[in-house]
Each structure stands twice: as C-alpha cells, then as structure tokens.
Amino acid sequence: MRPRARRRRPARSGVDEVGRGKRRAPGIGRVIAMPHVIPLRRMLTLRIVLEGSAPPIWRTMEIDDGIMLDEAGLALQCVMGWEHAHLQAFHSAVPYAREDAGQAITWYEEQSRPEIGVGEPQETTTLGQALAAAGGELYFEYDFGDCWMHKITVEAQRAKAPGEAPYRVVAGQLRAPLEDSGGIHGWQEKLSILQGNPAPEDLEAQDIVAWMHWRGGRWNPLKPAEFRADVADARLAMLAAQFTGDNGLGRWFDTMEPELRRAISVPAAQIGLGLQPGGITIPPWFVDLMRSFAVLTALCDAPVKLSAAGWLPPKIVGELVERSGLDGIDYESGSTKRENNMITVIRLRESAQQMGLLRKAKGVLTATRRGRQLMEDPVALAEYVARKLAQPKAEGPKDRDIDSDSTFAGWFIRAGGFIPDRMQRYTPQPGLFMDKSELLEIFGYWDPNQRCPVNEQSRLPSLQSWYLLEHLLDYRLRAEDMAERIPERLAELSRYLLQG
C-alpha cells in the first residue's frame, strides 16, 4: 500500500487573519496591538538513546512540537542514521515491559495499521500531543523485526522563532547500527567480530566483516565510532523540503515515488549532495568543450540545405571539424568529411536540435533564435546545455525513462568519486559502493536479455547528449596526453549537473 501524502497540521501561531500579535476588539473595527503574545509553537530539545547500546548510542536534537508523528519518525531516522527502510512506531511505554498494557498507547503509520489492526494514527497526532499523553517520555521503535527501541526524553523547550527550521541536530555519539544486523545484540556481536574476535582466520567471521563493509561503507568507510552530524543535518534539510528541490538532483527526485526519494536521500547526504542549488560554478573546461555546439550553430546561422538523404553538406562538416578541433575524432583522415561517416557529428547535430539550438524543417537546418543568442556567449551556452541535460525525461513515477535514469544514476555515482562502470574508485581511498545497476533496480527496471532485474552484468544505456560529451572530453584529454584526468573531470561535471 502506498502511503498517502503527508498531512501537516496548521501552525498554531496565535495569529489571526488580522496580523501577527494583533486582534480585533469585540464590536469595534480598530486593531489592538498585543506585543507580549506568547507563540504556541515550541522547539523541544530531545535526547534520544538507543536502548541496550553500550556505550550508549545517543543523539540530541531540537524539533518542532507541532509536527505530526509520521514526520517526527522520519526526522528521528535521519538523526540516528537509519535508512528509511523499515516501519516505525511511537509508544507511550516500552512495549515488552508494560505493567499495564491496557493503558499504554501506540501510534502507527498508515501503512502499518491495516496489518496490525490496532493503535492510534501518527498522521493526525502531533509530537507535542503524544508527549503529553505519555507523560513527557516516549519510545520510538524502528524495524519491527530487529526492534531498535529508542528512549526519548525532553531536556528543554523554548518558543519557536519565525521561519526557523522544524528540526536540527545538536550533538550525538557513535554511528547507528547497520540495518538488518540482528538487533542490538546482533550488532554488538558483529562489532566484536569487526574488532578481531574471533580470530581473522575464521571464514565465517571474514564473511561477516565483508558484509559489514559492503552494507555500511558503500558511500563512506565504515566507522562505528563516528557520528556525522553534517550528514544528519543534510538529511533533515531534505526531509524539511519533502525531498524536492530546484537543482538537477532535486528535479530527478521530483519524478520519484516518496519511498524512493527517502531511500536515495541517504547516500546523497553521505556524499555531500543536496536538493537545492549549491553555488557551484561551471567548470571552465566544460565551457571550452561547448565550442563544437557554438561552431555548428554559427554555421547554420544562414539556413543550410541538407542532402536528399538528410545529411549536412561535406563543406559544412569539414569546417565544423576544423574550427572545433575534432579532426580524427571519428578516424576520418581524408580532406572530405561526410556526416554519414562521422557518428560524432551526427550526435552533435541531433543533440543541438534536441536542445533547441537548431531547427530542421523542409530539408533545411537553421539556427533558432535561442541558438543565435547563445553562440556568441560561451558561458551562457554551457550553462544552457547543462540545464537541458540535467532535466529528467520522466515526468513522474509512472513515466520512467531508462536512458535518463541511467544517466542520472551514473552522475550520482561519479559525484561520490566512483567510476560507475568499472566498479572501482578513481581516488586511492578503499571502499565498496552501490553500483549504478543497484540504483536502477530500485526503480524496478528489468533486463530482458538476462530475464531478471538489472544487475552489474546489464548493458545500461545513457542519454545520447551525455554520451557525446563523454566522447568529446575523452578525445580532447587523450589528444593532450591527459587521459588520467578523465574520471576527475567527469566527477566534477557530474556534481555540477546535479547541484547546479
């Protein structure tokens, strides 16, 4: 069952339609100022401790007491380090240690209640209401199988400032246990094995250690003693924005189901990606790479008549190759350049048409108005091409496009410093990671050749425009004897496309 859209309770700000801190006197049309009105929304300082952890795994956070429990549960997962992969519930007492179970209250999410059949709804209960009903102390349960139980106590409270974020991290200790590690006792056993007990020669222990590094270190090295407040805050910022945004990554998220957005937000935060433009400047080398688009657009400033088969005249192709510095890119060494023999020129022209720089009509190719505006401004042209490239083709969860999703997944991998197709990092730091196919499998893509979900053996496509840019960059750097810089520049461009 799909969860319905999150419902938010209207802010209880103590402000009527007249204005903040004012109200109308009964029967009179004038307004009386009330400078000392106390805001009804509060920020609570919560201490959250994972039950049974020794040394304790804890967090301190500030959170708006007026948000609904379903959102509060997501916020707690962000702060603790859980991955939004399991169901959760709030309890007014520890479920397995209740003296009077009949008086205890449990609040479940909508997708849990049909299976469980009991409990109060989280979607219509605020955090403040639950704390009041529970006497100021709550228990938060994550993953009903492993049963990660958290004790929540209120340390302080204050008035919420206007425009203040609904939650933030204050402090914390130790990373959260790995998902599916068998509850607190299973986690402690695995930690002992990770630290060398039993001896490293034990094959079962080696498998467990390998699983821990794979499960917990795909995007960052597994460090059980480390709590990354920056990652928690980044995840909270995405949650506050309902996992939507205005940059390339945000636009990709906008096409996804809510559950998928939450899942991919976890590695996004771990590698330092956000959903709003991050002030990243366009790489200068990318501006220079756009020279081919500018030259082709300029050559078509005056309409160019195509051949009967629809090809560019050899004279135009030759001038394009010469002025763009692309001689030899398609192994065409002769003086006569023919488009039908040069796949790079074909892709360049098709990409320019798709991006609205050129227009083809009645056998004639001509520059568009936008193309004429951009061909004399290299930076503006590069920014325009980047924006068009980072616009997902899918319009929603039911309208996916494998070329687009595969390309975005590749950028995602590269932005973290990985090579998506070679299963290795281009930097010297060790570590495993989620392959591009694993991201695409979450979307439900199927490999018809293997008759199974996409996997590391699948031949994954990409957008033609992106393939063209990779090819142009590869050609230029190899011509300059700088092939070793290709992964670094692709990573830089990928991060710009997602964050710009």
Secondary structure, 3 states (H helix, E strand, C coil): CCCCCCCCCCCCCCCECCECCEEECCCCCCEEECCCCCCCCEEEEEEEEECCCCCCCEEEEEEECCCEHHHHHHHHHHHHCCCCCCCEEEECCCHHHCCCHHHCCEEECCCCHHHHCCCEECCCCEHHHHHHHCCCEEEEEECCCCCEEEEEEEEEEEECCCCCCCEEEEEEECCCCCCCCCHHHHHHHHHHHHCCCCCCCCHHHHHHHHHHHHHHCCCCCCCCCCCCHHHHHHHHHHHHCCCCCCCHHHHHHHCCCHHHHHHHHHHHHHCCCCCCCCCCCCCHHHHHHCHHHHHHHHHCCCCEECCCCCCCCHHHHHHHHHHHCCCCCCCCCCCCCCHHHCHHHHHHHHHHHHCCCEEEECCEEEECHHHHHHCCCHHHHHHHHHHHHCCCCCCCCCCCCHHHHHHHHHHHHHHCCEECCCCEECCCCCCCCCCHHHHHHHCCCEECCCCEECCCCCCCCCCHHHHHHHHHHHHHHHHCCCHHHHHHHHHHHHHHHHHC
